[in-house]
């Protein structure tokens, strides 16, 4: 019987079996940022320990950095203190830091891949929930807590249990206007936000195989929202074409050896899975969340579902969602008025995400609705620079969008970009939890970048295919 990529990578990085039954796993790459690392470094110093392999750790600032202006010191004194702490820690421990002043800064899950740090066959960890993003390259990547950040800094290992592997096959041709964000929201809708508990998700099928690396990262980014510990896609020529020539990717004679290894970690044709789930690409429509979990979603052409459509153990959450979001069963998804539109985040802040919007805005007279604040936030300084070189900033600003500096921005309430009061946000980010975007009564509707753009222009949730004439 063959083995999955998860099995191969897990076994290759196992240091020992612990008395608890868990495994001690070597981490090939450790990414850190300003939010979960200060306490970890403090704990390290209290124990009199240093970073064991500083060359395997890379740092950036993303969650707290302002996007309107990044001039120092930040107006938010706590944010400034967190960044000062990060700068001091990386300096003391000789850790590579992607600094704003050098034009290198960006969201941790954007700069890792764009610099070639993320590679197939790796184990990767970061003190951030959406580390599963890196699984798009055929790595197994985990979000970890602050005490685990400490452990990795000190030992370069993590203790964890072994996961089951679920193969999620998506086959067929996506219809015009359907994006990777719609695919991942659809999967979560069908399998549930707890459906992946205890699993690693292996995304497969010809629909996935045709996707670009940016699209694959969007898919894997939200594996955690379906309850999975990690999600991955087997590496292939698309992966290798993306990596070749990047700063930290293997070069020259090392490249061929790397590709040989990368091919070897692919799941075997006869690999055994805990189970396999299959979906048809043709069944997927533009998805929009209506509730307070990423699984509470529906096609833009649909309605808010009735409570009877849910399992008994889900119905309390559904009732809570109805009340918090001020929606009623049977209400159409399209037509909900929005106040804020946000295009960005580690889910959809890459170049191709913005290109999908620019392609429908350029040479047109579309304008953001007068009552809507619309933000365009690149996932990294490199993404921003490329957008500027192509003149995309002018396309967005001409349409009434605010073109910002790189950062996590309105994905979460750790920087000045926040909802106020009962505002409703159309967001290309990954979570629609209560208060996620800064206001305890603010409401978040997750959707693809092109759907966010359509909502910004219409002033309400609308089918981007109709608004932009996508056929």
C-alpha positions in Angstrom: 0.0 0.0 0.0 1.3 3.4 -1.0 1.8 6.4 1.3 0.4 10.0 1.2 2.6 13.1 1.1 1.5 13.7 4.7 2.8 10.3 5.8 6.1 10.7 4.0 6.9 14.2 5.3 5.7 13.4 8.8 7.9 10.2 9.0 10.9 12.0 7.4 10.8 14.6 10.2 10.0 12.4 13.2 12.8 12.7 15.8 11.2 10.4 18.4 8.0 8.9 19.7 7.2 10.5 23.1 5.9 8.7 26.2 2.6 10.6 25.7 2.1 8.8 22.4 2.8 12.0 20.5 5.7 12.5 18.1 8.6 14.9 18.3 8.7 16.5 14.8 11.6 18.6 13.4 10.4 21.9 11.9 12.2 22.7 8.7 11.0 26.3 8.6 9.8 28.6 11.4 8.1 31.9 10.5 7.4 34.5 13.2 5.8 37.9 13.5 5.2 40.6 16.1 2.1 39.2 17.8 2.9 35.7 19.1 6.7 36.0 19.3 7.5 38.6 22.1 6.2 36.4 24.9 7.9 33.4 23.4 11.3 35.1 23.4 10.7 36.3 27.0 10.0 32.7 28.1 13.1 31.6 26.3 15.3 34.2 28.1 13.7 33.3 31.5 14.9 29.8 30.9 18.4 31.0 29.9 18.0 29.5 26.4 19.0 30.8 23.0 17.5 30.1 19.5 18.9 26.7 18.5 18.8 27.2 14.7 18.3 30.9 14.0 18.9 30.3 10.3 15.7 28.3 10.1 13.6 31.2 11.5 12.4 34.2 9.5 10.5 37.2 10.8 8.2 39.9 9.5 5.7 42.4 10.9 2.1 42.2 9.6 -0.8 42.1 12.0 -0.3 45.4 13.8 1.3 47.5 11.0 -0.8 50.4 9.8 -1.7 50.6 6.2 -2.5 54.3 5.8 1.0 55.3 6.9 3.9 53.2 8.2 5.9 56.2 9.5 7.5 55.5 12.9 6.8 55.7 15.7 3.3 54.3 15.2 0.4 56.3 16.7 -0.7 53.1 18.5 1.8 52.9 21.3 1.2 49.2 21.9 1.8 48.4 18.2 5.0 50.4 18.4 6.1 48.5 21.5 5.4 45.1 19.8 7.5 46.1 16.8 10.3 47.4 18.9 10.3 44.0 20.8 10.4 42.1 17.5 13.3 44.2 16.2 15.3 43.7 19.4 14.6 39.9 19.4 15.6 39.3 15.8 18.8 41.4 16.3 19.8 39.6 19.5 19.2 36.2 18.0 20.5 36.9 14.5 17.2 36.0 12.8 16.5 37.2 9.3 14.0 40.0 9.4 12.0 41.2 6.4 12.0 44.8 7.4 9.7 47.6 6.2 12.6 50.1 5.8 14.2 47.7 3.3 11.0 47.3 1.3 10.7 43.6 2.3 7.8 43.6 4.7 4.5 41.7 4.1 2.0 39.2 5.5 4.0 36.2 6.8 2.1 33.8 4.5 2.7 36.0 1.5 6.5 36.7 1.9 7.4 33.1 2.7 6.3 31.8 -0.7 7.3 34.9 -2.7 10.9 34.6 -1.3 11.1 30.8 -2.0 11.3 29.9 1.6 8.2 27.6 1.3 9.2 24.4 -0.5 7.7 20.9 -1.0 8.4 18.2 1.5 9.0 20.7 4.4 7.5 20.9 7.8 6.6 24.5 8.5 5.1 26.3 11.5 4.1 29.8 12.6 2.3 31.4 15.4 -0.7 32.1 13.2 -3.8 30.1 12.4 -3.5 30.3 8.6 -0.1 28.7 8.3 -1.8 25.9 6.3 -1.4 28.3 3.4 2.1 26.9 2.8 0.6 23.4 2.2 -0.1 24.7 -1.3 3.5 23.8 -2.1 3.3 20.2 -0.9 4.5 21.0 2.7 2.7 20.2 5.9 2.3 23.4 7.7 0.8 24.1 11.2 -0.4 27.1 13.1 1.0 27.0 16.6 0.5 28.9 19.9 2.9 31.1 21.8 4.3 28.4 24.1 5.0 26.2 21.0 6.7 29.2 19.3 9.0 29.1 22.4 9.6 25.4 22.0 10.5 25.7 18.3 12.9 28.6 19.0 14.6 26.5 21.7 14.5 23.0 20.1 13.4 23.4 16.4 10.8 20.7 17.2 7.2 20.3 18.0 5.3 17.5 19.8 2.1 16.5 18.1 -0.2 13.6 17.3 -0.5 12.0 13.9 -3.4 13.0 11.8 -5.7 11.1 9.5 -5.7 12.2 5.9 -8.9 13.0 3.9 -8.6 13.4 0.1 -10.8 16.1 -1.2 -11.2 15.7 -5.0 -12.6 18.5 -7.1 -12.9 17.7 -10.8 -14.3 19.5 -13.8 -14.2 23.0 -15.2 -15.1 26.0 -13.0 -17.5 28.3 -14.7 -16.6 31.9 -15.6 -16.4 34.2 -12.5 -15.8 31.3 -10.1 -12.6 31.6 -8.1 -10.5 29.6 -5.7 -12.1 31.5 -2.8 -15.5 30.2 -3.9 -14.1 26.7 -4.1 -12.7 26.7 -0.6 -15.9 28.3 0.9 -18.0 25.7 -0.9 -15.9 22.8 0.5 -16.2 24.3 4.1 -20.0 24.7 3.5 -20.4 21.1 2.5 -18.1 19.5 5.1 -18.6 21.9 8.0 -16.3 24.0 10.2 -15.6 20.9 12.3 -15.5 18.4 9.5 -11.8 18.3 9.4 -11.0 17.9 13.1 -8.3 15.3 13.4 -7.5 15.4 9.7 -5.0 16.7 7.2 -6.8 17.7 4.0 -5.2 16.7 0.7 -6.8 18.7 -2.1 -6.7 17.0 -5.4 -8.5 16.5 -8.7 -8.1 18.1 -12.1 -9.7 21.4 -11.0 -7.0 21.8 -8.4 -4.2 20.7 -10.7 -5.1 23.5 -13.2 -4.9 26.2 -10.5 -2.0 28.6 -10.2 0.1 28.7 -7.0 -1.8 31.8 -5.8 -5.1 30.0 -6.2 -3.7 26.9 -4.4 -2.6 29.1 -1.5 -6.2 30.4 -1.2 -7.5 26.9 -1.0 -5.0 25.7 1.6 -5.2 28.9 3.6 -8.8 28.1 4.7 -8.3 24.4 5.5 -8.1 25.5 9.2 -11.6 27.1 8.8 -12.9 23.6 8.0 -11.4 22.2 11.2 -8.4 20.6 9.5 -5.0 20.8 11.2 -3.4 21.4 7.9 -4.2 21.2 4.2 -1.9 20.5 1.3 -1.6 20.0 -2.5 0.9 17.6 -4.1 3.7 19.5 -5.8 3.9 19.5 -9.6 5.4 21.4 -12.5 3.3 24.5 -11.6 4.9 24.4 -8.1 8.4 24.1 -9.6 7.9 26.9 -12.1 6.8 29.2 -9.3 9.8 28.5 -7.1 12.6 28.5 -9.7 14.8 31.6 -9.4 13.3 32.8 -6.1 15.8 34.0 -3.5 15.8 31.1 -1.1 14.9 28.4 -3.7 17.6 25.8 -4.6 19.8 26.9 -7.6 22.2 25.6 -10.1 23.1 21.9 -9.5 21.0 21.8 -6.3 17.8 22.5 -8.3 17.6 19.1 -10.1 18.3 17.3 -6.8 15.6 19.3 -5.1 13.0 18.5 -7.8 13.8 14.9 -7.6 13.2 14.9 -3.9 10.0 17.0 -4.3 8.6 14.5 -6.8 9.4 11.7 -4.3 7.2 13.1 -1.6 4.1 13.2 -3.8 1.3 10.9 -2.6 1.6 7.5 -4.2 -1.1 6.5 -6.7 -2.2 3.7 -4.4 -1.9 5.7 -1.2 -4.4 4.9 1.6 -6.7 7.6 2.9 -9.0 7.7 5.9 -11.7 8.7 3.4 -12.2 10.5 0.1 -14.8 13.2 -0.7 -15.5 14.3 -4.3 -17.1 17.5 -5.6 -18.0 18.7 -9.1 -16.5 22.0 -10.1 -19.6 22.8 -12.2 -21.7 22.8 -9.1 -19.8 25.7 -7.5 -21.2 29.3 -7.7 -20.0 32.6 -6.1 -20.2 32.0 -2.4 -21.0 34.5 0.3 -21.1 34.0 4.0 -24.3 35.1 5.8 -23.5 34.0 9.3 -20.7 34.0 11.9 -18.6 31.0 10.8 -17.0 30.5 7.4 -19.3 27.4 6.9 -22.5 29.5 7.2 -22.5 30.5 3.5 -24.7 30.2 0.4 -24.4 31.0 -3.3 -25.0 34.6 -4.2 -28.0 33.5 -6.1 -29.4 31.7 -3.1 -31.1 32.5 0.2 -30.3 32.4 3.9 -31.1 28.7 4.8 -33.8 27.6 7.2 -32.8 26.3 10.6 -34.3 22.9 9.7 -31.5 22.6 7.0 -28.9 22.1 9.8 -28.0 19.3 12.1 -29.4 19.6 15.7 -26.0 20.3 17.1 -25.5 23.2 14.7 -28.9 24.9 15.3 -27.9 27.1 18.3 -25.0 28.6 16.3 -27.4 29.2 13.5 -29.9 31.0 15.7 -27.1 33.1 17.1 -26.0 33.9 13.6 -29.5 35.0 12.5 -29.7 37.4 15.5 -26.1 38.8 15.2 -26.2 39.3 11.5 -29.8 40.6 11.5 -30.9 38.1 8.8 -33.9 35.9 8.4 -34.3 32.5 6.9 -35.3 32.7 3.3 -33.9 36.2 2.8 -31.9 36.6 -0.5 -28.1 36.7 -0.2 -27.9 39.3 -2.9 -29.1 42.8 -1.9 -27.6 43.1 1.5 -26.3 46.6 1.9 -22.6 47.0 2.8 -20.6 49.9 4.3 -17.0 48.6 3.9 -15.3 46.6 1.2 -11.9 45.0 1.9 -9.7 43.3 -0.7 -6.5 41.8 0.8 -5.3 39.4 3.6 -3.2 36.2 3.5 -6.1 34.6 1.7 -6.5 37.0 -1.2 -3.8 39.6 -1.0 -1.6 38.4 -3.9 -1.0 39.8 -7.3 -3.4 37.6 -9.2 -6.2 38.5 -6.7 -5.9 42.1 -7.6 -5.4 41.4 -11.3 -8.8 39.7 -11.3 -10.4 42.9 -10.2 -8.3 45.2 -12.3 -9.3 43.2 -15.4 -12.9 44.2 -15.0 -12.3 47.8 -13.7 -9.8 49.0 -16.3 -11.1 51.1 -19.2 -14.5 51.2 -17.5 -16.4 53.9 -15.5 -17.3 51.8 -12.5 -17.3 53.8 -9.2 -17.5 52.7 -5.6 -20.9 53.5 -4.1 -20.8 56.8 -2.2 -21.7 55.2 1.1 -18.9 52.5 0.9 -15.3 52.8 2.1 -13.3 50.4 -0.1 -9.8 49.3 0.8 -7.2 47.6 -1.5 -4.3 46.3 0.7 -1.4 44.4 -1.0 -0.2 41.3 0.9 3.4 42.5 0.7 5.6 45.4 -0.4 6.7 43.3 -3.4 3.1 42.9 -4.4 2.5 46.6 -3.9 5.6 47.5 -6.0 4.5 45.3 -8.8 1.0 46.8 -8.7 2.5 50.3 -8.9 4.7 49.3 -11.8 1.7 48.1 -13.7 -0.4 51.2 -12.9 -3.0 49.2 -11.0 -3.1 51.7 -8.1 -4.4 54.3 -10.6 -7.1 51.9 -11.8 -8.3 51.3 -8.2 -8.2 54.9 -7.1 -10.0 56.1 -10.2 -12.8 53.7 -9.3 -12.9 55.1 -5.7 -10.9 52.5 -3.8 -8.2 53.5 -1.2 -4.9 52.0 -2.2 -3.0 51.2 1.0 0.4 50.0 2.3 1.0 46.2 2.8 -0.3 44.5 5.9 -3.0 42.3 7.4 -5.3 45.4 7.6 -9.0 44.7 8.1 -8.7 41.0 8.2 -8.5 41.4 12.0 -8.7 44.1 14.6 -5.0 44.5 15.5 -4.4 47.7 13.6 -6.3 50.9 12.8 -8.3 49.4 10.0 -11.5 48.5 11.8 -15.3 48.4 11.5 -17.3 50.7 13.6 -20.8 50.2 15.1 -23.1 48.0 13.0 -21.2 48.3 9.8 -21.4 45.5 7.3 -18.2 44.5 5.5 -17.7 42.6 2.2 -14.3 41.0 2.8 -11.9 38.8 0.9 -10.4 37.6 4.2 -10.9 34.3 6.0 -13.0 34.7 9.1 -16.4 36.2 9.8 -16.4 35.7 13.6 -18.2 38.1 15.9 -16.1 41.2 16.3 -13.3 39.9 14.0 -13.0 43.2 12.1 -12.9 45.4 15.2 -16.5 46.3 16.2 -18.3 44.0 18.6 -21.4 44.5 16.5 -19.8 44.8 13.1 -20.7 42.1 10.5 -18.5 40.4 8.0 -19.5 38.8 4.7 -16.7 36.7 3.2 -16.4 36.4 -0.6 -13.9 36.5 -3.4 -12.0 39.6 -4.4 -14.1 40.1 -7.5 -17.3 39.7 -5.5 -16.0 42.3 -3.0 -15.4 44.7 -5.8 -18.9 44.2 -7.2 -20.4 44.8 -3.7 -18.3 48.0 -3.4 -19.6 49.3 -6.6 -23.2 48.2 -6.2 -23.3 49.2 -2.5 -24.8 45.8 -1.7 -24.0 42.1 -2.2 -24.5 41.4 -5.9 -23.5 38.8 -8.5 -20.2 40.0 -10.0 -20.9 37.9 -13.1 -23.9 40.1 -13.8 -22.4 43.4 -12.8 -19.2 43.0 -14.8 -20.7 40.9 -17.6 -18.5 37.9 -17.0 -19.4 35.1 -19.3 
